Amino acid sequence: MKVLITCPPMLRAIDQLRYIFDEKGIELVTPNVVQILSEEELIEIVPTVDAWIIGDDPATEKVFTAGKNGKLRVAVKWGVGVDNVDFKACEKLGIPISNTPRMFGNEVADMALAYFTGLARESYRVDREVRAGNWIKPAGMSLDGKTVALIGIGDIGLATARRLKAFGVKVNAYDPFTKLTAAEANVDEILAFPDKLEQADFVLLTCALTPSNFHLINAESIAKMKDGVIVINVSRGGLIDETALTAALTSGKVRSAGLDVFETEPLPIDSPLRSFEQCILGTHNGSNTREAVIRASLKAIDLLFGFLEIK
């Protein structure tokens, strides 16, 4: 039996996990993956394995069909986000599949707060300037009394809200699917987007990407924001229209942005977002701590073995 792993964090920790597969006589297929494999690469490799632990790869109907026509029997999406996986195709093809929900709420929230404080005080820019031989002293932003528009109050959003309240900020939350009250979510209000968006000093995205919220942050919604707003995205790149964000950063409408995710990953060399020194750019790495990677990987393995009926 062969199991394909294409999730980079799990691949980097594979030496700690390999014994689990060895004990079951399972051969691991572990390609070198920086961010994702292409659809073409997957169509070639997936049919040769019995099971697949998916990262952020384009797990499309074409890929699953090719897999079903080969050896593929089951799959697990490592992590929370599922926008890259065609679950309907799996259902149609009879391929059991699951993600690993509620694994990274605290870790991604920690990253969101790193961007939050780093952008408010420009600590990342100061670090770059000091390394270049300069000695700058930018006037930062006090956080107490500010307002955060928190978009998404699932596992990550709730963990973020808990942390934000320690800074004395007001949190306006947006989530059309939540059944929580504001008190239960530890926020001040739960609103329909974009109500009161103009109040926000920070717009912080912690929601899943769905067809209905693609490019939620666009020229129209940015126009409703106050001048000098700070935008932070630790969710999915497709939530932000990067062309509109670039224009807003150029004009100063958006003061700065902390982006752990992008529409195209890795971020293209010619992306204009690279030119804004006041921004913090990440590598879709918010969930990546040693503890969380092992926790999510063990969950993915457990689900996979359950589908395969391996004791």
C-alpha positions in Angstrom: 0.0 0.0 0.0 1.2 3.5 -0.9 0.3 6.8 0.8 1.0 10.1 -0.9 1.7 13.2 1.3 1.8 16.6 -0.4 1.4 18.9 2.6 4.7 20.7 3.2 4.5 21.1 7.0 3.7 17.4 7.4 6.5 16.5 4.9 9.0 18.5 7.0 8.0 16.5 10.1 7.9 13.2 8.3 10.9 11.7 10.2 8.8 11.9 13.4 5.8 10.2 11.7 7.4 7.6 9.4 7.4 4.8 12.0 3.6 4.9 12.1 3.4 3.9 8.5 6.4 1.5 8.7 4.6 -0.5 11.5 1.7 -1.0 9.0 3.9 -1.9 6.1 2.8 1.2 4.2 5.1 2.8 1.7 5.2 6.6 1.8 5.4 8.8 -1.4 6.9 12.1 -0.3 7.7 14.5 -3.2 9.6 17.7 -2.7 6.8 20.3 -2.3 7.5 24.0 -1.7 3.8 25.1 -1.7 1.7 22.9 -4.0 2.0 20.4 -6.8 0.4 21.4 -10.0 -2.7 19.7 -11.4 -0.6 18.1 -14.1 1.8 16.7 -11.6 -1.0 15.4 -9.4 -2.7 13.7 -12.3 0.5 11.8 -12.9 1.2 10.7 -9.3 -2.2 10.3 -7.6 -3.3 7.3 -9.6 -0.2 5.4 -8.4 -1.1 5.6 -4.7 -3.9 4.1 -2.5 -4.4 7.1 -0.3 -3.5 10.8 -0.3 -3.0 13.4 2.4 -3.6 16.7 0.7 -2.0 20.1 1.4 -3.1 23.2 -0.5 -2.8 21.5 -3.9 -5.5 21.8 -6.6 -7.4 18.7 -5.6 -9.8 19.0 -8.6 -12.3 16.6 -10.2 -9.7 15.9 -12.9 -7.2 14.8 -10.3 -9.7 12.7 -8.3 -11.0 11.1 -11.5 -7.5 10.2 -12.6 -6.9 8.8 -9.1 -10.1 6.7 -9.2 -9.1 5.3 -12.5 -5.9 4.2 -10.9 -5.4 3.0 -7.3 -6.7 5.9 -5.2 -9.2 4.8 -2.6 -9.3 7.5 0.1 -8.1 11.0 0.9 -7.7 13.4 3.8 -7.2 17.2 3.5 -4.5 18.1 6.1 -5.7 21.3 7.9 -8.9 23.3 8.0 -9.3 25.0 4.7 -11.1 23.1 2.0 -11.5 25.6 -0.8 -8.9 23.8 -2.9 -10.6 20.4 -2.7 -13.6 19.3 -4.8 -15.5 17.4 -2.1 -18.5 16.9 -4.5 -16.2 15.1 -7.0 -15.1 12.8 -4.2 -18.7 12.1 -3.3 -19.6 11.4 -7.0 -16.6 9.1 -7.4 -17.1 7.3 -4.1 -13.8 8.5 -2.6 -14.1 8.9 1.3 -12.6 12.2 2.3 -12.4 14.5 5.3 -10.4 17.5 6.5 -9.0 18.0 10.0 -11.0 20.8 11.5 -10.3 22.8 14.7 -6.6 22.1 14.6 -5.0 25.6 14.3 -7.3 28.2 15.9 -4.8 29.3 18.5 -1.8 29.1 16.2 -3.3 31.2 13.4 -4.7 33.6 16.0 -1.2 34.1 17.4 0.0 35.0 13.9 -2.9 37.4 13.4 -1.8 39.2 16.6 1.8 39.3 15.5 0.6 41.2 12.4 -1.7 43.3 14.5 0.9 44.6 16.9 3.7 44.7 14.3 1.7 46.9 12.0 0.5 49.2 14.7 4.0 49.9 15.9 5.8 49.3 12.6 8.3 47.0 14.4 9.0 45.0 11.2 9.9 48.1 9.3 12.1 49.4 12.1 13.9 46.0 12.1 14.6 46.3 8.3 15.8 49.9 8.6 18.2 49.1 11.6 19.7 46.2 9.6 20.2 48.6 6.7 22.1 51.0 9.0 19.3 53.4 9.7 17.9 54.5 13.1 14.2 55.4 12.5 11.6 56.2 15.2 8.2 56.0 13.6 5.2 57.2 15.7 3.1 54.1 16.1 -0.6 53.6 16.9 -2.0 53.0 20.4 -4.2 50.0 20.4 -6.5 50.7 23.4 -9.8 52.0 22.2 -9.4 51.1 18.6 -12.0 49.1 16.6 -11.3 45.8 14.8 -13.6 44.4 12.1 -13.2 40.7 12.6 -14.4 38.8 9.5 -15.2 35.2 10.5 -15.8 33.8 14.0 -15.1 30.1 13.5 -12.3 28.4 15.4 -9.6 30.9 14.3 -11.8 33.9 14.7 -12.9 33.0 18.2 -9.3 32.5 19.3 -8.4 35.8 17.7 -11.3 37.6 19.5 -10.1 36.3 22.9 -6.7 37.7 22.3 -7.9 41.0 20.8 -10.0 41.8 23.9 -6.8 41.9 26.0 -5.7 44.9 24.1 -8.8 46.9 25.0 -10.1 47.1 21.5 -13.7 47.0 20.3 -14.4 44.0 18.1 -17.2 44.1 15.4 -17.6 40.6 14.1 -19.0 39.4 10.7 -20.1 35.9 10.1 -23.4 35.0 8.3 -23.1 31.4 9.5 -22.5 31.8 13.2 -25.2 30.8 15.7 -23.3 32.4 18.6 -24.3 35.6 20.4 -21.8 38.4 20.7 -21.2 37.5 24.3 -20.5 33.9 23.5 -18.1 35.0 20.7 -16.4 37.5 23.1 -17.0 40.3 20.6 -18.9 43.6 21.0 -21.3 43.1 18.0 -22.1 40.6 15.3 -23.0 42.5 12.2 -24.0 41.9 8.5 -21.1 42.9 6.3 -20.3 45.7 5.6 -22.4 47.4 8.3 -20.2 49.8 10.4 -17.2 48.9 8.4 -16.3 52.5 8.4 -15.6 52.4 12.2 -12.8 49.9 11.8 -9.1 50.8 12.4 -8.2 47.3 11.5 -9.9 44.8 9.1 -8.9 41.3 10.1 -9.9 38.3 8.0 -10.2 34.9 9.7 -12.9 33.2 7.6 -13.0 30.4 5.1 -13.0 31.2 1.4 -16.3 30.4 -0.3 -17.8 31.4 -3.6 -19.9 34.0 -1.9 -17.0 35.9 -0.2 -14.4 35.7 -3.0 -12.9 39.2 -3.3 -14.9 40.3 -0.3 -12.3 43.0 0.2 -12.5 44.9 -3.1 -12.6 48.5 -4.4 -16.2 48.9 -3.2 -15.7 47.6 0.4 -12.3 49.4 0.7 -14.1 52.6 -0.2 -16.4 52.2 2.8 -13.4 51.9 5.2 -11.9 54.8 7.0 -8.7 56.5 5.6 -5.6 54.8 7.0 -7.2 51.5 7.8 -4.9 48.5 8.3 -5.8 45.2 6.6 -4.7 41.8 7.9 -5.4 38.4 6.2 -4.5 35.1 7.8 -7.1 33.1 6.0 -7.1 32.7 2.2 -5.7 35.0 -0.5 -8.8 34.9 -2.6 -10.7 37.0 0.0 -8.9 40.1 -1.2 -8.8 41.6 -4.6 -5.1 42.3 -4.7 -5.4 44.9 -7.5 -7.8 46.9 -5.4 -5.6 46.5 -2.3 -2.5 47.7 -4.3 -4.4 50.8 -5.4 -5.5 51.5 -1.9 -2.0 51.1 -0.5 -0.7 53.4 -3.2 -3.3 56.1 -2.4 -2.9 55.8 1.3 -6.5 54.7 1.8 -5.1 51.5 3.3 -2.2 52.5 5.6 -0.6 49.0 5.6 -1.4 45.3 5.3 -0.3 42.1 6.9 -0.8 39.3 4.4 0.1 35.7 5.3 -1.8 34.5 2.2 -2.1 35.6 -1.4 -4.1 34.9 -4.5 -1.1 33.2 -6.1 1.3 31.4 -3.9 4.3 31.6 -3.7 3.9 35.4 -4.2 5.1 36.2 -7.8 8.3 38.1 -8.0 6.6 40.8 -10.0 3.8 41.3 -7.5 3.4 45.1 -6.7 2.7 44.1 -3.1 6.4 43.6 -2.7 7.1 47.3 -3.1 5.2 48.5 0.0 7.8 48.7 2.9 5.0 49.4 5.4 3.5 46.0 4.8 4.3 42.6 6.3 4.3 39.7 3.8 4.1 36.1 5.0 4.3 32.6 3.4 1.0 31.1 4.3 2.6 29.9 7.5 0.1 30.9 10.2 -0.6 27.3 11.4 3.0 26.1 11.3 4.2 25.4 14.8 6.0 22.2 15.7 3.2 21.2 18.1 0.3 22.0 15.7 1.9 20.2 12.8 2.3 16.9 14.7 -1.2 17.3 16.2 -2.8 17.8 12.7 -0.7 15.1 11.1 -1.7 12.5 13.7 -5.3 13.4 13.2 -4.9 13.1 9.4 -3.3 9.7 9.8 -6.0 8.5 12.2 -8.7 9.6 9.7 -6.9 7.9 6.8 -6.4 4.7 8.7 -10.1 4.8 9.6 -11.1 5.0 6.0 -8.7 2.2 5.1 -9.9 0.1 8.0 -6.4 -0.2 9.3 -6.2 -1.0 13.0 
